[in-house]
Amino acid sequence: MTLSASAAVAVLATTVLLGLAPQAAAAPVPQPQAATAEHRAAAARAATAPDTLATLSRFFAREGRVSPASAQPRIEGEAIPVHHLSPDFVAGRTDAPVARLEFLASQAVSSDGQRAALWTARTETGWQVVNIATGDDEFRYVRLGAAKLPGGTVFREPQIDAWYVAGGGRVLPLDEDAVRAVGAGGTTLGGYRVRVAGAYGDKLPGSPYAERGAAGGFAETGSAGPSAGVPLVAGAGALALAGAGVLLRRSRRRAAR
């Protein structure tokens, strides 16, 4: 089975077992233009909807730590914007920012302390939850980035699950994957562009790689592939950089987190 096919199966399994809307889970997710107050409010409504909370109860109960009836999920805090590495930046387009807004995330907590991120986006039928990711990465790295580089943009390079903060012409690492990529001291914005252009420049929309249908979660040589045999999207789904359609690649949050 190809990587793309495996990812599609993972999406369908998540749709069936967790009750995510099939269209929302499998269709391309349009990037919101800005995290406005209106968008945050819409994301919050989607995250706190009764159907979403029922889905969260099943999600938190999937490993038997709590029962669906006792999970009692709640949403903490406001929805936050989550940025990913921008294909325009990789392509070297003039004035392209290093990252683009991908979705808004709301933090869910169960009665036994489990945490998850609800990814919300505006679909054809309105704002919906399009993925559930275990842990609190999205929120923790925003806090770390604000402390390390106030006013910077925190973003994720999904192909290697690395988190950075960028600002003032610098890109600084926020986790061990990012340290391996750019060093403990970070790099210049230009140096980072050279790195990602070399890693992903031949995998952008319109490339032979994308036209072969292989753009559903590519990674650098030697990177770990998706976990096998897990019917749930138990980690952070990776949005394909090519942007031709969202395939939620099964990747694992490290236990150390």
Salt bridges, closest charged atoms under 4 A:
GLU76 OE2 - ARG74 NH2 3.03
GLU76 OE1 - ARG115 NH1 3.20
ASP88 OD1 - ARG93 NH1 2.58
GLU102 OE2 - ARG100 NE 2.64
ASP112 OD2 - ARG65 NE 3.65
ASP136 OD1 - ARG140 NE 3.35
ASP137 OD1 - ARG140 NH2 3.08
ASP137 OD2 - ARG253 NH1 2.81
ASP137 OD2 - ARG257 NH1 2.47
GLU138 OE1 - ARG253 NH2 3.16
GLU157 OE2 - ARG195 NH2 2.33
ASP161 OD1 - ARG156 NE 2.93
ASP161 OD2 - ARG257 NH1 3.21
ASP175 OD2 - ARG254 NH2 3.79
ASP175 OD2 - ARG257 NH2 3.56
GLU176 OE2 - ARG254 NE 2.78
ASP177 OD1 - ARG180 NH2 2.45
ASP177 OD2 - ARG254 NH1 2.48
ASP177 OD2 - ARG257 NH2 3.66
ASP202 OD1 - LYS203 NZ 3.09
GLU220 OE2 - ARG195 NH1 2.82
